[in-house]
């Protein structure tokens, strides 16, 4: 019959076994947590990209984002007045849109992991804000004089020469009998529309790199490239070495336990 070791030897032996097992278990627990954290970050960035793509699809309607669309290219004032008589109409509705993911990208918990797209989207948000700020000024001018607004809108709504729906065809202001004051008023309305579309939204030949047309395309391309290159963050290259050490400790502790009971 095997003689049992003294209590001190037994305590020392099992303490060493417990230490090795704890060290090995702690390491593999840490690795599992690190992998889970990287997976969570990867999935979070994917969700962020989906949100940005959805909002870019909305912005695209403003920024002439469909393929081949040149946007509001440069034209003379005479060309614009002939092509866009609706820009004179103060009743012309211009609606804003919301893009919370885009505008709060720098506050996202994944902003640090999305560095390549931060600046393009900051610039895009800046362009959108410029457009919206000008729309606020446009509304202030269009609705600021309620008397002129009502009289002008009434005249624009009368278009006997047209067989098209009034909501689609807008008569030229020179043909609806505006008074001198009303002409000044609609000219201000036109210029605000011109600034919004020709200047702040812009087109392919715009000199302003911060116009909505160009900043939208830069942001969209940056997001596409970022998505294509996105990969889950790998574990550090030195992790396999500690895997071997932790595995060795686990194997050694099992070996010593088997020897302790004379199984080996």
C-alpha positions as CSV (number, residue, x, y, z in Angstrom):
1,X,0.0,0.0,0.0
2,X,1.3,3.5,-1.0
3,X,2.4,5.6,1.9
4,X,0.7,8.9,1.9
5,X,2.9,12.0,2.1
6,X,2.9,14.3,5.1
7,X,0.3,17.1,5.3
8,X,2.8,19.8,4.4
9,X,3.9,18.0,1.2
10,X,0.3,17.4,0.2
11,X,-0.7,21.0,0.8
12,X,2.3,22.3,-1.2
13,X,1.6,19.9,-4.1
14,X,-2.1,20.7,-4.4
15,X,-1.4,24.4,-4.0
16,X,1.0,24.2,-7.0
17,X,-1.6,22.2,-9.0
18,X,-4.3,24.8,-8.2
19,X,-1.9,27.7,-9.2
20,X,-1.1,26.1,-12.5
21,X,-4.7,25.3,-13.3
22,X,-5.8,28.8,-12.2
23,X,-3.2,30.5,-14.4
24,X,-4.1,28.3,-17.4
25,X,-7.8,28.9,-16.9
26,X,-7.4,32.6,-16.4
27,X,-5.5,32.9,-19.6
28,X,-8.0,31.1,-21.7
29,X,-10.9,33.0,-20.1
30,X,-9.1,36.3,-21.0
31,X,-8.6,35.1,-24.6
32,X,-12.3,34.2,-24.8
33,X,-13.3,37.7,-23.5
34,X,-10.9,39.4,-25.9
35,X,-12.3,37.5,-28.9
36,X,-15.9,38.3,-27.8
37,X,-15.0,41.9,-27.4
38,X,-13.6,42.1,-30.9
39,X,-16.6,40.2,-32.3
40,X,-18.9,42.7,-30.6
41,X,-17.0,45.7,-32.0
42,X,-17.0,44.1,-35.5
43,X,-20.8,43.6,-35.4
44,X,-21.3,47.1,-34.0
45,X,-19.3,48.7,-36.8
46,X,-21.4,46.6,-39.3
47,X,-24.6,48.0,-37.8
48,X,-23.1,51.5,-37.9
49,X,-22.4,51.0,-41.6
50,X,-25.9,49.9,-42.3
51,X,-27.3,53.0,-40.6
52,X,-25.0,55.2,-42.6
53,X,-25.9,53.5,-45.8
54,X,-29.6,54.0,-45.1
55,X,-29.1,57.7,-44.4
56,X,-26.9,58.2,-47.4
57,X,-29.7,56.8,-49.6
58,X,-31.9,59.6,-48.2
59,X,-29.2,62.3,-48.7
60,X,-28.7,60.9,-52.3
61,X,-32.1,62.3,-53.3
62,X,-30.9,65.8,-52.4
63,X,-27.3,65.4,-53.7
64,X,-28.2,64.0,-57.2
65,X,-26.6,60.7,-56.0
66,X,-27.9,58.4,-58.8
67,X,-25.4,57.2,-61.4
68,X,-24.5,59.8,-64.1
69,X,-26.5,62.6,-62.5
70,X,-24.5,65.9,-62.9
71,X,-26.5,67.7,-60.3
72,X,-27.0,71.5,-60.5
73,X,-24.2,72.4,-63.0
74,X,-23.3,76.0,-63.6
75,X,-25.8,78.0,-65.7
76,X,-26.5,81.6,-66.4
77,X,-29.2,83.5,-64.5
78,X,-31.3,83.7,-67.7
79,X,-31.1,79.9,-68.2
80,X,-32.2,79.3,-64.6
81,X,-35.1,81.7,-64.8
82,X,-36.4,79.9,-67.8
83,X,-35.8,76.3,-66.5
84,X,-36.9,76.9,-62.9
85,X,-39.9,79.3,-62.8
86,X,-41.0,77.4,-59.7
87,X,-38.0,78.9,-57.8
88,X,-39.9,82.2,-57.9
89,X,-42.9,80.7,-56.2
90,X,-42.8,81.2,-52.4
91,X,-45.2,78.3,-52.0
92,X,-42.6,75.9,-53.3
93,X,-42.1,73.4,-50.5
94,X,-38.6,72.3,-49.5
95,X,-38.5,69.6,-46.9
96,X,-35.6,68.8,-44.6
97,X,-34.6,65.3,-43.5
98,X,-33.1,63.7,-40.5
99,X,-29.8,61.8,-40.4
100,X,-29.0,61.1,-36.7
101,X,-26.4,58.4,-37.3
102,X,-24.5,60.6,-39.8
103,X,-24.6,63.7,-37.6
104,X,-23.6,61.9,-34.4
105,X,-20.8,59.7,-35.9
106,X,-18.1,61.4,-33.9
107,X,-20.0,60.5,-30.7
108,X,-20.4,56.8,-31.7
109,X,-18.7,54.3,-29.4
110,X,-17.2,52.9,-32.7
111,X,-15.8,56.2,-33.8
112,X,-12.2,55.2,-32.9
113,X,-12.6,52.1,-35.1
114,X,-14.1,54.1,-37.9
115,X,-11.3,56.7,-38.4
116,X,-11.1,56.5,-42.2
117,X,-14.7,57.7,-42.6
118,X,-14.8,60.3,-39.8
119,X,-13.6,63.3,-41.8
120,X,-15.6,62.7,-45.0
121,X,-18.8,62.4,-42.9
122,X,-18.0,65.4,-40.8
123,X,-17.6,67.4,-44.1
124,X,-20.9,65.9,-45.4
125,X,-22.7,66.9,-42.2
126,X,-21.3,70.4,-42.6
127,X,-22.6,70.6,-46.1
128,X,-26.1,69.4,-45.0
129,X,-26.2,72.0,-42.2
130,X,-25.3,74.8,-44.7
131,X,-28.2,73.7,-46.9
132,X,-30.6,73.5,-44.0
133,X,-29.5,76.9,-42.6
134,X,-30.2,78.5,-45.9
135,X,-33.6,76.8,-46.1
136,X,-34.4,78.5,-42.8
137,X,-33.5,81.8,-44.2
138,X,-35.5,81.0,-47.3
139,X,-38.6,80.3,-45.2
140,X,-38.1,83.5,-43.3
141,X,-38.1,85.5,-46.6
142,X,-40.9,83.5,-48.2
143,X,-43.3,83.7,-45.3
144,X,-42.0,86.9,-43.7
145,X,-44.6,89.1,-45.5
146,X,-47.9,87.3,-45.3
147,X,-49.7,89.9,-47.5
148,X,-47.3,89.5,-50.4
149,X,-47.1,85.8,-49.9
150,X,-50.8,85.3,-50.2
151,X,-51.2,87.6,-53.2
152,X,-48.3,86.1,-55.1
153,X,-49.3,82.5,-54.4
154,X,-52.8,83.3,-55.6
155,X,-51.4,84.6,-58.9
156,X,-49.0,81.7,-59.3
157,X,-52.0,79.3,-58.9
158,X,-53.8,80.8,-61.9
159,X,-52.4,79.3,-65.1
160,X,-55.1,79.2,-67.8
161,X,-52.6,78.7,-70.7
162,X,-51.5,75.3,-69.3
163,X,-53.4,72.1,-69.6
164,X,-51.1,70.4,-67.1
165,X,-51.8,70.1,-63.4
166,X,-51.0,73.3,-61.5
167,X,-48.7,71.4,-59.1
168,X,-46.5,70.4,-62.0
169,X,-46.4,73.4,-64.3
170,X,-45.5,76.8,-62.8
171,X,-46.1,79.9,-64.9
172,X,-43.2,82.3,-65.4
173,X,-43.6,85.3,-63.1
174,X,-43.5,87.7,-66.1
175,X,-46.8,86.3,-67.2
176,X,-48.9,86.5,-64.1
177,X,-49.2,90.3,-63.6
178,X,-47.0,90.9,-60.6
179,X,-46.8,94.3,-59.1
180,X,-43.3,95.9,-58.8
181,X,-43.2,95.1,-55.1
182,X,-44.2,91.5,-55.8
183,X,-41.5,91.2,-58.4
184,X,-38.9,92.3,-55.9
185,X,-40.3,89.8,-53.5
186,X,-40.3,86.8,-55.9
187,X,-36.8,87.7,-57.1
188,X,-35.6,87.4,-53.5
189,X,-37.3,84.0,-53.3
190,X,-35.7,83.0,-56.5
191,X,-32.2,84.0,-55.4
192,X,-32.5,82.0,-52.2
193,X,-33.5,78.9,-54.2
194,X,-30.5,79.7,-56.5
195,X,-28.1,79.8,-53.6
196,X,-29.5,76.6,-52.2
197,X,-29.4,74.6,-55.4
198,X,-26.6,76.1,-57.5
199,X,-24.3,77.0,-54.7
200,X,-24.8,74.8,-51.6
201,X,-26.0,71.6,-53.4
202,X,-24.0,72.2,-56.5
203,X,-23.0,69.9,-59.3
204,X,-20.2,68.1,-61.0
205,X,-18.5,71.4,-62.2
206,X,-18.8,73.1,-58.8
207,X,-15.7,74.9,-57.6
208,X,-16.8,74.4,-54.0
209,X,-15.4,71.1,-52.7
210,X,-17.7,71.4,-49.7
211,X,-20.9,71.6,-51.7
212,X,-23.4,68.8,-51.0
213,X,-23.0,67.2,-54.4
214,X,-19.3,66.6,-53.9
215,X,-19.1,66.0,-50.2
216,X,-21.8,63.3,-50.5
217,X,-19.8,61.4,-53.1
218,X,-16.6,61.6,-51.1
219,X,-18.4,60.3,-48.0
220,X,-20.1,57.5,-50.0
221,X,-16.9,56.4,-51.6
222,X,-15.1,56.4,-48.3
223,X,-17.8,54.3,-46.7
224,X,-17.7,51.8,-49.6
225,X,-13.9,51.4,-49.3
226,X,-14.1,51.1,-45.5
227,X,-16.8,48.4,-45.7
228,X,-14.8,46.4,-48.3
229,X,-11.7,46.5,-46.1
230,X,-13.4,45.9,-42.8
231,X,-12.2,42.8,-40.9
232,X,-12.6,41.6,-37.4
233,X,-9.6,42.8,-35.4
234,X,-7.2,39.8,-34.9
235,X,-5.8,38.8,-31.6
236,X,-2.2,39.9,-31.0
237,X,0.5,37.9,-32.8
238,X,2.1,36.9,-29.4
239,X,-1.1,35.3,-28.1
240,X,-0.1,31.8,-29.6
241,X,3.0,31.8,-27.5
242,X,1.0,32.2,-24.3
243,X,-1.5,29.6,-25.6
244,X,1.4,27.2,-25.6
245,X,2.5,28.2,-22.1
246,X,-1.1,28.0,-20.7
247,X,-1.6,24.6,-22.4
248,X,1.7,23.4,-21.0
249,X,0.7,24.4,-17.5
250,X,-2.6,22.5,-17.9
251,X,-0.9,19.5,-19.2
252,X,1.8,19.6,-16.5
253,X,-0.8,19.8,-13.7
254,X,-2.7,16.8,-15.2
255,X,0.6,14.9,-15.5
256,X,1.5,15.6,-11.9
257,X,-1.9,14.6,-10.6
258,X,-1.7,11.3,-12.5
259,X,1.7,10.7,-11.0
260,X,0.4,11.6,-7.6
261,X,-2.1,8.8,-7.8
262,X,0.4,6.4,-9.4
263,X,-1.6,6.2,-12.5
264,X,1.5,6.8,-14.6
